[in-house]
Amino acid sequence: MAQYDLLLPKMGESVAEATVIKWVKQIGDSIELDDTILEIATDKVDSEVPSPVAGKLVKQLFKEDEVAQVGDVIAIIETEGGTDPREITPSAPVVEEKPETIPGIEQLPEEKSAAVQTDFTSSERFYSPLVKSIAAQENISLAELDSIKGSGADGRLNKDDLLNYISGKGGQQAIKTQTVELIPPAPPAYEAIANNPVAATQTTINKTSTTSISGGDEIIEMDRMRKLIADHMVMSKTTSPHVTSFVEADVTNMVLWRNKVKNSFEKRENEKITFTPIFVEAVAKAIKDFPMINVSVNGTQIIKKRDINIGMAAALPSGNLIVPVIKNADQLNLVGLTKAVNDLAARARISKLKPDETQGGTFTLTNVGSFGNVMGTPIINQPQVAILAVGAIKKKPAVLETEHGDVIAIRHMMFLSLSYDHRVVDGSLGGMFVRRVADYLENWDFNREI
Protein backbone atom coordinates (compact mmCIF):
# COMPACT_ATOMS: atom_id res chain seq x y z
CA MET A 1 0.00 0.00 0.00
CA ALA A 2 1.07 3.57 -0.63
CA GLN A 3 -0.34 6.95 0.23
CA TYR A 4 -1.12 9.91 -2.03
CA ASP A 5 -1.21 13.48 -0.73
CA LEU A 6 -4.15 15.33 -2.30
CA LEU A 7 -3.30 19.02 -2.68
CA LEU A 8 -5.62 22.01 -2.87
CA PRO A 9 -5.35 22.79 -6.59
CA LYS A 10 -4.34 26.11 -8.07
CA MET A 11 -7.57 27.86 -9.12
CA GLY A 12 -6.32 30.97 -10.86
CA GLU A 13 -3.59 33.56 -10.71
CA SER A 14 -5.30 35.66 -8.05
CA VAL A 15 -6.83 32.85 -5.96
CA ALA A 16 -4.63 31.92 -2.98
CA GLU A 17 -7.06 30.09 -0.69
CA ALA A 18 -10.41 28.34 -0.50
CA THR A 19 -12.93 27.28 2.13
CA VAL A 20 -13.90 23.62 2.49
CA ILE A 21 -17.69 23.62 2.31
CA LYS A 22 -18.49 19.89 2.01
CA TRP A 23 -16.70 16.54 2.06
CA VAL A 24 -18.34 14.41 -0.61
CA LYS A 25 -16.20 11.39 0.33
CA GLN A 26 -15.82 10.29 3.94
CA ILE A 27 -12.97 8.44 5.63
CA GLY A 28 -13.03 4.80 4.52
CA ASP A 29 -14.88 5.49 1.25
CA SER A 30 -13.56 3.92 -1.94
CA ILE A 31 -12.51 6.41 -4.60
CA GLU A 32 -12.33 6.01 -8.35
CA LEU A 33 -10.20 8.13 -10.67
CA ASP A 34 -11.73 11.62 -11.10
CA ASP A 35 -14.29 11.07 -8.33
CA THR A 36 -15.20 14.30 -6.52
CA ILE A 37 -13.57 14.27 -3.06
CA LEU A 38 -14.82 17.58 -1.68
CA GLU A 39 -16.42 20.88 -2.60
CA ILE A 40 -14.58 24.14 -2.01
CA ALA A 41 -15.49 27.81 -2.26
CA THR A 42 -13.45 30.87 -3.07
CA ASP A 43 -14.67 34.44 -2.66
CA LYS A 44 -16.23 34.21 -6.12
CA VAL A 45 -17.33 30.69 -7.00
CA ASP A 46 -17.84 27.14 -5.70
CA SER A 47 -16.03 24.21 -7.32
CA GLU A 48 -15.20 20.53 -6.86
CA VAL A 49 -11.86 18.83 -6.25
CA PRO A 50 -11.52 15.53 -8.14
CA SER A 51 -9.18 12.70 -7.23
CA PRO A 52 -6.20 12.10 -9.58
CA VAL A 53 -5.86 8.52 -8.27
CA ALA A 54 -8.02 5.56 -7.27
CA GLY A 55 -7.96 4.20 -3.74
CA LYS A 56 -9.48 4.77 -0.31
CA LEU A 57 -9.78 8.02 1.64
CA VAL A 58 -7.90 7.56 4.93
CA LYS A 59 -7.56 11.10 6.25
CA GLN A 60 -9.23 14.51 5.97
CA LEU A 61 -6.83 17.28 7.00
CA PHE A 62 -9.34 20.14 6.96
CA LYS A 63 -12.80 20.32 8.48
CA GLU A 64 -15.80 21.88 6.77
CA ASP A 65 -15.72 25.71 6.91
CA GLU A 66 -11.95 25.71 7.43
CA VAL A 67 -9.72 27.65 5.04
CA ALA A 68 -6.88 25.97 3.12
CA GLN A 69 -4.14 27.60 1.08
CA VAL A 70 -3.33 26.61 -2.50
CA GLY A 71 -0.82 23.75 -2.34
CA ASP A 72 -1.86 22.55 1.13
CA VAL A 73 -2.34 18.80 1.61
CA ILE A 74 -6.06 18.51 2.25
CA ALA A 75 -6.54 14.73 2.25
CA ILE A 76 -4.60 11.47 2.13
CA ILE A 77 -5.66 8.65 -0.18
CA GLU A 78 -4.41 5.08 0.26
CA THR A 79 -3.69 3.41 -3.06
CA GLU A 80 -2.72 -0.08 -4.17
CA GLY A 81 0.58 -0.90 -5.88
CA GLY A 82 4.25 -0.61 -5.07
CA THR A 83 4.82 2.81 -6.59
CA ASP A 84 4.42 5.68 -4.19
CA PRO A 85 1.73 7.87 -5.78
CA ARG A 86 3.39 10.90 -4.25
CA GLU A 87 6.00 10.50 -7.00
CA ILE A 88 3.26 11.17 -9.54
CA THR A 89 3.16 14.75 -10.70
CA PRO A 90 -0.01 16.10 -9.09
CA SER A 91 -2.56 17.92 -11.21
CA ALA A 92 -2.10 20.95 -8.98
CA PRO A 93 1.56 21.55 -7.99
CA VAL A 94 2.46 23.12 -4.68
CA VAL A 95 2.58 26.88 -5.13
CA GLU A 96 5.00 28.94 -3.10
CA GLU A 97 2.98 31.66 -1.43
CA LYS A 98 4.27 35.07 -2.49
CA PRO A 99 2.87 38.50 -1.73
CA GLU A 100 0.59 39.56 -4.57
CA THR A 101 1.52 42.72 -6.42
CA ILE A 102 -0.99 45.42 -5.63
CA PRO A 103 -1.78 47.44 -8.79
CA GLY A 104 -0.34 50.90 -8.60
CA ILE A 105 1.77 50.29 -5.48
CA GLU A 106 4.95 50.12 -7.54
CA GLN A 107 4.57 53.81 -8.38
CA LEU A 108 4.47 54.86 -4.73
CA PRO A 109 7.67 56.23 -3.16
CA GLU A 110 9.48 53.65 -1.03
CA GLU A 111 9.73 55.84 2.06
CA LYS A 112 8.21 53.48 4.62
CA SER A 113 9.40 52.51 8.03
CA ALA A 114 10.45 48.94 8.71
CA ALA A 115 7.59 46.45 8.46
CA VAL A 116 5.88 45.56 11.71
CA GLN A 117 6.73 42.08 12.99
CA THR A 118 3.34 40.96 14.25
CA ASP A 119 2.67 37.83 16.28
CA PHE A 120 -0.52 36.55 14.67
CA THR A 121 -0.73 33.55 17.01
CA SER A 122 -2.28 35.78 19.68
CA SER A 123 -5.34 36.44 17.49
CA GLU A 124 -8.35 34.14 17.40
CA ARG A 125 -9.05 35.27 13.83
CA PHE A 126 -7.62 33.51 10.76
CA TYR A 127 -5.45 35.54 8.36
CA SER A 128 -4.04 34.23 5.09
CA PRO A 129 -0.31 34.67 4.32
CA LEU A 130 -1.18 37.31 1.71
CA VAL A 131 -3.20 39.38 4.20
CA LYS A 132 -0.40 39.07 6.78
CA SER A 133 2.16 40.20 4.21
CA ILE A 134 0.15 43.27 3.18
CA ALA A 135 -0.51 44.15 6.82
CA ALA A 136 3.22 43.97 7.58
CA GLN A 137 4.09 46.12 4.55
CA GLU A 138 1.52 48.75 5.59
CA ASN A 139 2.54 48.69 9.29
CA ILE A 140 -0.92 47.62 10.42
CA SER A 141 -0.94 46.26 13.98
CA LEU A 142 -2.78 43.11 15.00
CA ALA A 143 -5.30 45.13 17.04
CA GLU A 144 -6.04 47.33 14.03
CA LEU A 145 -6.29 44.27 11.78
CA ASP A 146 -8.75 42.60 14.15
CA SER A 147 -10.98 45.70 13.98
CA ILE A 148 -11.41 45.55 10.19
CA LYS A 149 -14.67 44.00 9.02
CA GLY A 150 -14.17 41.04 6.68
CA SER A 151 -16.42 40.00 3.79
CA GLY A 152 -15.26 36.37 3.63
CA ALA A 153 -16.83 33.30 5.17
CA ASP A 154 -17.59 33.84 8.88
CA GLY A 155 -16.32 37.41 8.60
CA ARG A 156 -12.89 36.36 7.34
CA LEU A 157 -10.70 39.25 6.16
CA ASN A 158 -9.55 38.89 2.55
CA LYS A 159 -7.17 40.88 0.37
CA ASP A 160 -9.85 43.19 -1.06
CA ASP A 161 -11.17 44.06 2.42
CA LEU A 162 -7.69 45.03 3.56
CA LEU A 163 -6.87 47.05 0.43
CA ASN A 164 -10.18 48.94 0.70
CA TYR A 165 -9.40 49.70 4.34
CA ILE A 166 -5.89 50.91 3.46
CA SER A 167 -7.18 53.16 0.65
CA GLY A 168 -9.65 54.79 3.05
CA LYS A 169 -7.34 54.86 6.06
CA GLY A 170 -7.23 58.28 7.61
CA GLY A 171 -10.49 59.20 5.84
CA GLN A 172 -14.10 58.63 6.69
CA GLN A 173 -13.71 54.91 7.37
CA ALA A 174 -11.15 55.55 10.12
CA ILE A 175 -13.31 58.30 11.56
CA LYS A 176 -16.33 56.00 11.71
CA THR A 177 -14.30 53.36 13.56
CA GLN A 178 -13.15 55.87 16.16
CA THR A 179 -16.67 57.23 16.60
CA VAL A 180 -18.06 53.78 17.32
CA GLU A 181 -15.49 53.21 20.07
CA LEU A 182 -16.27 56.54 21.78
CA ILE A 183 -20.07 56.29 21.80
CA PRO A 184 -21.26 55.24 25.29
CA PRO A 185 -23.37 52.11 25.66
CA ALA A 186 -26.97 52.48 24.54
CA PRO A 187 -29.95 50.16 24.18
CA PRO A 188 -28.95 47.50 21.57
CA ALA A 189 -31.44 48.51 18.89
CA TYR A 190 -30.47 52.20 18.86
CA GLU A 191 -26.76 51.54 19.29
CA ALA A 192 -26.63 49.11 16.38
CA ILE A 193 -28.54 51.39 14.05
CA ALA A 194 -26.58 54.51 15.00
CA ASN A 195 -23.13 52.97 14.68
CA ASN A 196 -23.36 50.37 11.96
CA PRO A 197 -26.69 49.60 10.26
CA VAL A 198 -25.19 46.69 8.30
CA ALA A 199 -23.68 45.03 11.36
CA ALA A 200 -26.88 45.69 13.27
CA THR A 201 -28.91 43.87 10.65
CA GLN A 202 -26.52 40.92 10.66
CA THR A 203 -26.50 40.81 14.47
CA THR A 204 -30.29 40.82 14.53
CA ILE A 205 -30.40 37.92 12.08
CA ASN A 206 -27.86 35.92 14.09
CA LYS A 207 -29.57 36.51 17.43
CA THR A 208 -33.06 35.70 16.20
CA SER A 209 -32.29 32.93 13.74
CA THR A 210 -34.15 30.42 15.91
CA THR A 211 -36.83 32.76 17.26
CA SER A 212 -40.03 33.99 15.67
CA ILE A 213 -41.54 37.07 17.30
CA SER A 214 -45.02 36.94 15.81
CA GLY A 215 -45.18 33.24 15.10
CA GLY A 216 -46.08 33.94 11.48
CA ASP A 217 -42.79 35.34 10.19
CA GLU A 218 -40.07 33.12 8.80
CA ILE A 219 -36.45 34.05 9.50
CA ILE A 220 -34.04 32.81 6.83
CA GLU A 221 -30.30 32.85 7.45
CA MET A 222 -28.32 34.10 4.45
CA ASP A 223 -26.27 31.44 2.72
CA ARG A 224 -22.55 32.00 2.15
CA MET A 225 -22.93 33.49 -1.33
CA ARG A 226 -25.73 35.86 -0.30
CA LYS A 227 -23.57 37.16 2.57
CA LEU A 228 -20.73 37.83 0.12
CA ILE A 229 -23.08 39.61 -2.28
CA ALA A 230 -24.56 41.70 0.53
CA ASP A 231 -21.16 42.78 1.83
CA HIS A 232 -19.91 43.53 -1.70
CA MET A 233 -22.94 45.69 -2.52
CA VAL A 234 -22.71 47.69 0.71
CA MET A 235 -18.96 48.16 0.21
CA SER A 236 -19.54 49.42 -3.34
CA LYS A 237 -22.09 52.03 -2.27
CA THR A 238 -19.82 53.28 0.53
CA THR A 239 -16.78 53.33 -1.76
CA SER A 240 -18.13 55.01 -4.90
CA PRO A 241 -20.46 57.99 -5.30
CA HIS A 242 -22.93 56.51 -7.79
CA VAL A 243 -24.40 58.50 -10.68
CA THR A 244 -26.68 57.00 -13.34
CA SER A 245 -27.28 58.29 -16.88
CA PHE A 246 -30.09 57.03 -19.14
CA VAL A 247 -30.49 56.78 -22.91
CA GLU A 248 -33.38 55.40 -24.98
CA ALA A 249 -32.30 53.60 -28.14
CA ASP A 250 -34.20 52.57 -31.27
CA VAL A 251 -32.92 49.01 -31.80
CA THR A 252 -35.37 48.03 -34.56
CA ASN A 253 -32.69 47.09 -37.10
CA MET A 254 -30.87 44.97 -34.51
CA VAL A 255 -34.04 43.08 -33.57
CA LEU A 256 -35.10 42.47 -37.18
CA TRP A 257 -31.56 41.32 -38.10
CA ARG A 258 -31.43 38.85 -35.23
CA ASN A 259 -34.87 37.46 -36.15
CA LYS A 260 -33.63 37.03 -39.70
CA VAL A 261 -30.39 35.13 -38.89
CA LYS A 262 -31.17 33.21 -35.69
CA ASN A 263 -32.42 30.00 -37.33
CA SER A 264 -29.62 29.72 -39.88
CA PHE A 265 -27.05 30.65 -37.21
CA GLU A 266 -28.27 27.94 -34.84
CA LYS A 267 -28.25 25.37 -37.63
CA ARG A 268 -24.72 26.29 -38.69
CA GLU A 269 -23.06 26.88 -35.30
CA ASN A 270 -25.27 24.70 -33.08
CA GLU A 271 -25.60 27.78 -30.86
CA LYS A 272 -28.49 30.14 -30.19
CA ILE A 273 -27.71 33.80 -30.77
CA THR A 274 -29.22 36.09 -28.15
CA PHE A 275 -29.00 39.85 -27.75
CA THR A 276 -26.32 39.60 -25.06
CA PRO A 277 -23.32 39.07 -27.38
CA ILE A 278 -24.56 42.00 -29.49
CA PHE A 279 -24.63 44.18 -26.37
CA VAL A 280 -21.15 42.98 -25.37
CA GLU A 281 -19.78 43.83 -28.82
CA ALA A 282 -21.25 47.35 -28.66
CA VAL A 283 -19.82 47.90 -25.16
CA ALA A 284 -16.36 46.71 -26.22
CA LYS A 285 -16.39 49.12 -29.18
CA ALA A 286 -17.51 52.02 -26.98
CA ILE A 287 -14.77 51.25 -24.43
CA LYS A 288 -12.20 51.56 -27.21
CA ASP A 289 -13.68 54.97 -28.01
CA PHE A 290 -13.73 56.02 -24.33
CA PRO A 291 -10.93 54.05 -22.59
CA MET A 292 -11.21 56.04 -19.34
CA ILE A 293 -14.36 54.03 -18.57
CA ASN A 294 -12.13 50.94 -18.43
CA VAL A 295 -10.27 51.92 -15.24
CA SER A 296 -10.10 51.23 -11.52
CA VAL A 297 -9.13 53.39 -8.54
CA ASN A 298 -6.36 52.72 -6.02
CA GLY A 299 -6.33 55.55 -3.49
CA THR A 300 -5.49 58.64 -5.54
CA GLN A 301 -4.30 56.62 -8.52
CA ILE A 302 -6.36 55.84 -11.62
CA ILE A 303 -5.33 52.50 -13.11
CA LYS A 304 -6.10 52.36 -16.83
CA LYS A 305 -6.72 48.77 -17.91
CA ARG A 306 -5.06 47.38 -21.00
CA ASP A 307 -7.49 44.48 -21.48
CA ILE A 308 -11.23 44.79 -22.04
CA ASN A 309 -12.75 42.05 -19.88
CA ILE A 310 -16.53 42.32 -19.73
CA GLY A 311 -18.48 40.65 -16.94
CA MET A 312 -22.09 39.67 -17.51
CA ALA A 313 -24.30 39.41 -14.46
CA ALA A 314 -26.15 36.07 -14.37
CA ALA A 315 -28.96 35.05 -12.02
CA LEU A 316 -28.59 31.58 -10.52
CA PRO A 317 -31.42 29.11 -9.80
CA SER A 318 -30.78 29.72 -6.07
CA GLY A 319 -31.68 33.39 -6.56
CA ASN A 320 -28.09 34.51 -6.05
CA LEU A 321 -26.01 36.41 -8.57
CA ILE A 322 -22.68 35.66 -10.23
CA VAL A 323 -20.66 37.58 -12.82
CA PRO A 324 -18.65 35.41 -15.24
CA VAL A 325 -16.13 37.39 -17.28
CA ILE A 326 -15.48 37.35 -21.04
CA LYS A 327 -11.75 37.99 -21.28
CA ASN A 328 -10.46 40.19 -24.12
CA ALA A 329 -14.00 40.68 -25.44
CA ASP A 330 -12.80 43.22 -27.99
CA GLN A 331 -10.74 40.53 -29.72
CA LEU A 332 -13.69 38.21 -30.37
CA ASN A 333 -16.06 38.41 -33.33
CA LEU A 334 -19.81 37.97 -32.89
CA VAL A 335 -19.60 34.20 -33.29
CA GLY A 336 -16.88 33.99 -30.64
CA LEU A 337 -18.83 36.24 -28.29
CA THR A 338 -21.97 34.14 -28.75
CA LYS A 339 -20.13 30.93 -27.90
CA ALA A 340 -18.45 32.54 -24.87
CA VAL A 341 -21.73 34.00 -23.56
CA ASN A 342 -23.65 30.73 -23.97
CA ASP A 343 -20.88 28.64 -22.43
CA LEU A 344 -20.39 30.85 -19.37
CA ALA A 345 -24.14 31.25 -18.80
CA ALA A 346 -24.79 27.51 -19.05
CA ARG A 347 -21.99 26.57 -16.65
CA ALA A 348 -22.93 29.36 -14.23
CA ARG A 349 -26.42 27.85 -13.85
CA ILE A 350 -24.98 24.46 -12.83
CA SER A 351 -22.15 25.85 -10.65
CA LYS A 352 -19.40 24.64 -12.99
CA LEU A 353 -17.52 27.92 -13.43
CA LYS A 354 -13.81 27.98 -12.66
CA PRO A 355 -12.65 30.59 -10.13
CA ASP A 356 -10.59 32.40 -12.78
CA GLU A 357 -13.71 32.86 -14.92
CA THR A 358 -15.28 35.22 -12.38
CA GLN A 359 -12.23 37.43 -11.89
CA GLY A 360 -10.37 40.11 -13.80
CA GLY A 361 -13.44 41.96 -15.10
CA THR A 362 -12.96 45.61 -16.08
CA PHE A 363 -16.59 46.48 -16.93
CA THR A 364 -19.93 44.80 -16.20
CA LEU A 365 -23.12 44.40 -18.22
CA THR A 366 -26.43 43.40 -16.63
CA ASN A 367 -29.62 42.63 -18.53
CA VAL A 368 -32.54 43.77 -16.37
CA GLY A 369 -34.78 43.37 -19.41
CA SER A 370 -34.68 39.60 -18.96
CA PHE A 371 -36.98 40.12 -15.95
CA GLY A 372 -39.32 42.42 -17.86
CA ASN A 373 -37.85 45.61 -16.41
CA VAL A 374 -37.53 48.62 -18.71
CA MET A 375 -34.59 50.17 -16.84
CA GLY A 376 -32.52 49.89 -13.67
CA THR A 377 -29.88 51.67 -11.60
CA PRO A 378 -27.25 48.95 -11.08
CA ILE A 379 -24.58 49.01 -8.36
CA ILE A 380 -20.98 49.16 -9.56
CA ASN A 381 -19.02 45.91 -9.36
CA GLN A 382 -15.93 47.05 -7.46
CA PRO A 383 -13.13 47.74 -8.24
CA GLN A 384 -14.61 48.71 -11.62
CA VAL A 385 -15.98 52.22 -12.14
CA ALA A 386 -19.02 51.60 -14.35
CA ILE A 387 -21.82 49.10 -15.03
CA LEU A 388 -24.37 49.15 -17.85
CA ALA A 389 -27.95 47.90 -17.50
CA VAL A 390 -30.00 47.12 -20.61
CA GLY A 391 -33.78 47.10 -20.29
CA ALA A 392 -36.56 45.18 -21.98
CA ILE A 393 -37.09 45.82 -25.69
CA LYS A 394 -40.61 47.17 -26.19
CA LYS A 395 -42.60 48.10 -29.29
CA LYS A 396 -43.56 51.75 -29.02
CA PRO A 397 -44.77 54.53 -31.30
CA ALA A 398 -41.86 56.80 -32.20
CA VAL A 399 -41.38 59.88 -34.38
CA LEU A 400 -39.17 59.25 -37.42
CA GLU A 401 -37.66 61.99 -39.54
CA THR A 402 -37.93 61.25 -43.27
CA GLU A 403 -37.21 63.25 -46.40
CA HIS A 404 -40.96 63.75 -46.72
CA GLY A 405 -41.44 64.94 -43.15
CA ASP A 406 -41.92 63.43 -39.72
CA VAL A 407 -43.98 60.26 -39.32
CA ILE A 408 -45.06 58.10 -36.41
CA ALA A 409 -44.06 54.44 -36.65
CA ILE A 410 -43.96 51.36 -34.43
CA ARG A 411 -40.33 50.82 -33.36
CA HIS A 412 -38.42 48.50 -31.04
CA MET A 413 -37.19 50.74 -28.22
CA MET A 414 -34.92 50.03 -25.26
CA PHE A 415 -33.50 51.98 -22.32
CA LEU A 416 -29.83 51.78 -21.37
CA SER A 417 -28.70 52.99 -17.94
CA LEU A 418 -25.07 53.48 -16.94
CA SER A 419 -24.07 53.75 -13.27
CA TYR A 420 -20.58 55.16 -12.80
CA ASP A 421 -18.14 56.21 -10.10
CA HIS A 422 -18.28 60.00 -9.92
CA ARG A 423 -14.83 60.13 -8.31
CA VAL A 424 -13.24 59.49 -11.71
CA VAL A 425 -16.08 59.48 -14.27
CA ASP A 426 -17.83 62.80 -14.78
CA GLY A 427 -21.28 63.24 -16.31
CA SER A 428 -19.86 64.18 -19.69
CA LEU A 429 -17.81 60.97 -20.01
CA GLY A 430 -20.55 58.77 -18.58
CA GLY A 431 -23.21 60.36 -20.78
CA MET A 432 -21.12 60.18 -23.96
CA PHE A 433 -20.20 56.56 -23.30
CA VAL A 434 -23.75 55.28 -22.87
CA ARG A 435 -24.82 57.36 -25.87
CA ARG A 436 -22.06 55.74 -27.97
CA VAL A 437 -23.23 52.25 -26.97
CA ALA A 438 -26.75 53.21 -28.04
CA ASP A 439 -25.41 54.55 -31.35
CA TYR A 440 -23.72 51.23 -32.14
CA LEU A 441 -26.98 49.40 -31.46
CA GLU A 442 -29.16 51.87 -33.38
CA ASN A 443 -26.90 51.86 -36.44
CA TRP A 444 -26.88 48.08 -36.71
CA ASP A 445 -26.37 46.86 -40.29
CA PHE A 446 -29.48 44.89 -41.26
CA ASN A 447 -27.51 43.22 -44.08
CA ARG A 448 -24.59 42.17 -41.87
CA GLU A 449 -23.15 38.74 -42.61
CA ILE A 450 -22.19 36.44 -39.75
N, C-alpha and C positions, 0 to 999 in steps of 0.2 A: 504493500500500500504506500501511496505517496500523498502529499498534501499540496494543494494549489491555493495561493493567496489571491483572492479576488480583490482588485483595486477599484476605487471610485474612479470611473473613467473621466477623461478630459472632455468637457462639454462645450467648449468654445474659448476663444482667446480671452474673453473678459469674465469668465465664470471660474471662480476659485474654490467654491464650496457648494454643498447641497445638504438639504435636510432629508433624513430618512423618514418617509411618511408611512410605509407599510412593507412588512416582510411577507412576500408572496410564498416563499419556501421557508419551512420551519426546520429546526435542528432534527436531523434524522431522516429528512425527506430525500428521496432519490431525485437526481437532476439529470436531465438530458441536455445535449449540446443546444445552446441558444434558448434554453428555458429561462423565463424571467425569474430572477432571484428576489428582487425587491423593487419598490417604487421610490423614486427620489423627487425632490422639488427644489428648484432654484428660485430666485426672486421673480422669475418671469414665467416659468413653465414647468409642468410635471413630466417625468419621463421614466422609463423602465431600464433596469440594468440586467442584461442577459448574461448567461454563463458561457464562457469560452471553452469549457470542458464538461465532460459527463462524470458523474460520481454521486457523492452523498454530502449534504451540508452538515458539517460537524461543529461549526462555531459561528455565531453572529457577534461581531465586534462593536456594533453600534445599536443602540436601542431606538425604537420609533421616537421621532421628534428630536433626536440628537443630530448635531451638525458634523459632517465629515468634510475634510479637505480633499481636493483633487489629488489622487495618488495614494491616499490612505488605504490600508488594508481594511476592508469592511466585512469580509467573511472568509472562512477557510473551508475548502471543499476537499474531501477525501476521494482520491481517484484510484483506479486499479492500474497495475502495470509497474514495471521496474523503473521507468524514467520519471524523474522528479518533474512534475508539471511546472514547477516554478522556473525551470529552465526554458520553458516555452515563452516566446515573446508575447506578453499580454497585449490585448487589443487596446488597452489604455495605459501607456507607460507612466511611470512615476514622474511627476512634474515638480521640479525644484521651485518652491514658492519664492517669488521675487516681488518686490514692491512694484505695483502697477504705475506706469507713467501717467500722471495727471495732466490732461491737456492744458497747455498754456503755462504750466508751472516752470517749464524750462526757460521762459522769458523773464521770470522774476529774478531780481538781484539776489545773490547768494550771501546775504548779510544776516545770517541767523545765528543765534546762540547755539551751543552744543545741544544735541537732542537729549530730551529727558529720558533717563533710564528708569522706567516704571516697572514695579513689581505687580504684574497682573494676577498673581496667585491670590492676592488678598481680596479680589473682587469675586462676588458670586455670579457675576454676569459673564457670558461667553463672548470673547472677541477673537475674530479671525486674525491670522498673521498679517494680512494686508491692512486691516483696521489698526492693529498695533503699530505697524510700521509708519502709517500716515500720522497717527497720534504722536509718535516719537519725533517725527520730522517737524511737526507743527507745535511741539512743546506743550501738548495738552496733557494735563495731569489725570490720574486715575479718577479722582473725585469729579473733575469736570466731565470726563468721558462717561462716567456713570449717570450723569445728569441729563445726557442727550437722549432724546426720545428716538427709539429705533422703529423701523417700518418692517423688519423681518419677522419671521415666525417667533411668537412669544415675546415680541418687543425687541428682538435681536437687532443690534446696530450693524448696518452694512456700510459699504464704501460710500454710496450715494448720500446716506444720512449724514455721515461725517463730513463729506465735502460741502454739502449744503450748509451745515453748521459753521464750517470754517469760513465760507464765503460771506455769511451773515454775522460773523463774530464781531462784536463791538457795535453792531447795529441794533435793529429793533428786536432781533431774536434774543440777544444777550440781555437787553433791557427787560424783556418780558420775563426771563428766567429770574432775574434779580427781584422783580416786582412780586413774583409768586412767593419767594422766600420771605419777603418782608411783611406780607399781608398777615395780620393776626388771625388765629383760628376763627372760623365762622361756621354756622350750620352747614352740613355737607352739601345740600342742594345749591345754596347760594355761593358757597366757596368754589365748588366745581365749575359752575357756570361763569363766575367772575374771572377765574384764573385761566381756565383751559376748557372751553366748551367741548372739544374733541375728546380729551381725556375723561371729562365728566360723563359723556355719553357712553364711552367704553366701560368706565367704572360701573355705571348704572346697569349696563348689560350683564357684566360679570357678577355683580352682587345679586341680581334678581333672576339669573338664568334658570333657577329652579322654583321661582315663586311667581304666582299669578295674583295680581292685586284684585282684579274684579272677578276672576274666575272665568271670564269669557275671552280674555286676550291671550294670544299665544306669543311667547317670547322665543325668538329664534336666534341662536348664537351664530355669528358670522363664521363662515368657513375660512380657511387660510387664504384663499385667493381673494375673497371679498374684503378681508382685512387689509391685504396689500393694496387693492384698488382704492379702498377708502382713504388709507394713509397717503397714497400717491396723489389722489385728487385734492385733498386738503393741502398737501405740501405745494402743489402747483398753484393753487389760488393764493397762498400766502407768499409764494416766491415771485410770481409775475403779475403785474397789473394788466388785467385782461381788457382788450378792446375788440369789438366784433364789427366787421363791415359786411354789408349785404349787396348782392347783385342779382337781378333777375335775367335769365338767359333764354333766348329762343332757340331750342335745340331740335327743331323740327327736322332739319336735314340729317342730323345724327340719328334720330329715332327711325326715320324712314330708311336710311342706309342700313342700319342694323337689322331691321325687319327684312330687308331685301337679301342680305348675305347670310343670315344666321343658319338657315337650313343647309346650304351648300358648304358653309364653313364647318358645321358639325360633321357632315358626311366626310369631308376631306381630312380634317384634323382630329376627328373623334373627340372634340371638345366643344362645349357650349360657349358662345361669346356673349358676355353680359356687358352692361354699361361700365362696370368697374375698371377694366383695363383701358377703356377709352378715357375715363376720368384721370387715371394714373398717367397716361401719355400726355394729356393736356397739362397736368400739374408739372410733370418733368420739364416740358418745354417752357412753361412760365418761370420755373426756377432758374433755368439757363438765362432767361431774359432779366430776372431780378435775383441774382445770387445772394443778396443780403437777407433773403428770407431763409436761406439754407445755412443758418448759423446757430451757435449756442453761446451761452454766457458763462464765464468763469470769473466771478468777482467783478472787476472793472475791465476785463478783457472780453472782446468779441472774437469767437473762434469760427472762422469761415470754413465750412466743410468742403472738401474736394469732391467727395462722392455724393451722389443723389440717391439716398436710400429711403424709399417711401413706405411707411407703415400703413396698413389698412385695418381699421378697427373691425373686429369680428365678434359677434355675439355667440356665446357657447350655449349648448342645451341646458346647462346648469343655471343660466341666467347671468353668468359672469362675462367678463369682457377680456379679450386678448388681442394683441396687435402684432401679427406677423409682419415681417419686413421684406420688401422686394429690393434686394441689393442692386445698385447700379441700374436703376430703372430707366435712366435716360439712354442706356446702351442696348435696350431691348426693343425689337419692333413689336407691332400689335399682336402678332401670333405668339411671340415669346412672353409678352405681358399677360396674355390670356391664359397660357399654360401655367405661368407662375401664380397668378391670382387663383385659378381653380385648384391647383395643387395645395397651396398654403391654406385656403379656406376649407378644403376637404379634410386635411390632416388636423387643422385646428379643432374641428367639430368632434374628432375622435381622440383628442389629446395625444397626437403623435408628432407634434412639432418638436424640433430639436432646440435646445436652449439658445444656440447661436441665431436661430431664425426669428427670434423676438427681440434681438438687440441690434444696436448700431443704426437705428432709424434717425433720419435728419428732418423728416417732415411727415405728418400724419394726415390721412384721408379717412373720413367717416361718412357712411351713407345712411343718413337718418331717413331718407326716402323709403328705404326697405321696410320701415315700420309705418308707412303712410303719412309721415310728417313732412310738411312743406318746407320747414327750415328749422335750424337749431343754433344754439350758442355753445359750441363744444369747449371743453377745458383742455388747455395745452398739455401735451404729453412731454413733460420735462425729460431731458434738458433742452428740448426743441423750443422754438420761439413762435411757431404757428401751427394751426390745424384747420383743415378745410372740411366743412360739412356740406354735402350735396343733398338737396331735398327731393321729394317725390316729383315726378314729371307729370304735369296735369295739362289736359287740353283746355285752352282758354281763348276767348276772343281777344285779338290784339290788332292794333293799328299798324298797317304796312304802308310804307311809302313806295309808290310806283311812278313810272313816268307819266301816267295818266291821272295821278292824284292819289290821295290817301284812301285806303280801303280797310274794311274790317274783315279779318279772316280767323279761322280756327287754327291755332298754333299749339305746339307742344312747348310748354314753358316750365322753367325750373329755377328755384332759388339756390344760390350758393352763398354760404356764410363763412367768413374767415375770422377766427379768433387769433389774436397775436399779442405778443409781449411788448407792451408799450415802452419798456425800458430801452429797447433797441430798434423796434419797428414803429415808425410813426404812421399817422393816418394816410399820408400820401403814398408811402410804399405799400402799406397793407391794402389800400383801396385800388392802387394800380395793379397789384399782383392778382387780386381776385377778379378784377375786370379783364386782365389778360387771359386768365383761365377761361372765363366766359367767352371771350372772343374766339379762342381756339375751338370751343365746342359749337359756337354759333356758325362759324365759317367752315364747318365740316364739308368735305368734298363728297357729294352724293355719288359720284362716279369712281370713288377710290377703289383700287384693286387691293386685295389682301391674299 
